Structure formats: C-alpha cells, structure tokens
Amino acid sequence: MEIANKDLWHDRITTDPQIMSGRPCIRGMRITVSLVLSLVASEMKTSEILEAYPYLEAEDIKASLQYAAFLAQSQRSPFSGVSA
C-alpha cells in the first residue's frame, strides 16, 4: 500500500519562486505547507484551522499531510548514520 499518492496533492501543493521564495504553498496562496503542518502538529482541529484561515479547504490540510508523507518516503533522513 502506498502511503501518499502524488495525484491526491499534486493540484493543491504548488511552488513558485515568486511566492514565499519557492516554498511549497497551498494552491498558489501565501500559505505554506509548513504552516499547515505546524498547525496540525500543535493539535489544532481541522475546523479550527478552517475558521482561522477561511480561504483554506479541508482537502488542503489533507494534501499537506500527504505531501509531507510523500517527502518522508522519498528522501533520505538527515539523521541517517547518526548514533544516539
């Protein structure tokens, strides 16, 4: 089973050098994926995020999580080879 399918987030996560210095954003807006992930990590509920950012949609939050999962699957950890 594939954890994150590119097709599910491809249309919602955008990068543009002219917007937020090319950082991944939601649908070309100045809302970064990292902001959405930080809100989720701080235990904000989807409804709270949507209330605070009414131009976001629930699918944007889901797409951000799927994008993060895709990156985690496809990139080598910076902690590889580091012993505790």
C-alpha positions as CSV (number, residue, x, y, z in Angstrom):
1,M,0.0,0.0,0.0
2,E,1.4,3.4,-1.0
3,I,1.1,5.9,1.9
4,A,0.9,9.1,-0.3
5,N,-0.2,9.2,-3.8
6,K,1.1,12.2,-5.7
7,D,-2.2,12.6,-7.5
8,L,-4.0,13.4,-4.3
9,W,-1.9,16.5,-3.5
10,H,-0.4,17.4,-6.9
11,D,-3.1,20.1,-7.7
12,R,-3.1,21.7,-4.3
13,I,0.5,22.0,-3.4
14,T,2.4,24.5,-5.6
15,T,5.8,26.0,-5.8
16,D,6.6,29.3,-7.4
17,P,9.9,31.3,-6.9
18,Q,7.8,34.5,-6.8
19,I,5.6,33.2,-3.9
20,M,7.1,32.6,-0.5
21,S,10.6,32.2,-2.0
22,G,9.5,29.0,-3.8
23,R,8.5,27.1,-0.6
24,P,5.6,24.7,-1.1
25,C,2.3,26.5,-0.7
26,I,-1.4,25.8,-0.9
27,R,-2.9,26.5,-4.3
28,G,-0.6,29.4,-5.1
29,M,-1.6,31.3,-1.9
30,R,0.9,32.6,0.6
31,I,0.0,29.8,3.0
32,T,2.9,27.4,3.2
33,V,2.6,23.6,3.7
34,S,4.9,24.0,6.7
35,L,2.5,26.4,8.3
36,V,-0.4,24.0,7.9
37,L,1.7,21.1,9.2
38,S,2.7,23.3,12.2
39,L,-0.9,24.0,13.0
40,V,-1.8,20.3,12.8
41,A,1.2,19.4,14.9
42,S,0.0,21.9,17.5
43,E,-3.2,19.8,17.7
44,M,-5.4,22.4,16.0
45,K,-8.5,20.7,14.7
46,T,-9.4,20.9,11.0
47,S,-12.4,23.0,11.9
48,E,-10.2,25.4,13.9
49,I,-7.7,25.8,11.1
50,L,-10.5,26.4,8.6
51,E,-12.0,29.0,10.9
52,A,-8.7,30.8,11.3
53,Y,-7.9,30.5,7.5
54,P,-11.3,30.6,5.8
55,Y,-9.7,30.5,2.3
56,L,-8.3,27.0,3.0
57,E,-10.3,23.9,2.4
58,A,-10.2,20.6,4.4
59,E,-8.6,19.0,1.3
60,D,-5.7,21.5,1.6
61,I,-4.9,20.2,5.0
62,K,-5.2,16.6,3.9
63,A,-3.0,17.4,0.9
64,S,-0.3,19.0,3.1
65,L,-0.2,15.8,5.2
66,Q,0.0,13.6,2.2
67,Y,2.8,15.8,0.7
68,A,4.8,15.5,3.9
69,A,4.3,11.8,3.9
70,F,5.5,11.6,0.3
71,L,8.6,13.6,1.1
72,A,9.3,11.4,4.1
73,Q,9.1,8.4,1.9
74,S,11.2,9.7,-0.9
75,Q,14.0,11.5,0.9
76,R,16.9,10.2,3.0
77,S,16.7,11.2,6.6
78,P,19.3,13.8,7.7
79,F,19.7,11.6,10.8
80,S,20.8,8.5,8.8
81,G,24.0,7.2,10.3
82,V,23.8,9.3,13.4
83,S,24.1,7.2,16.5
84,A,22.2,8.1,19.7
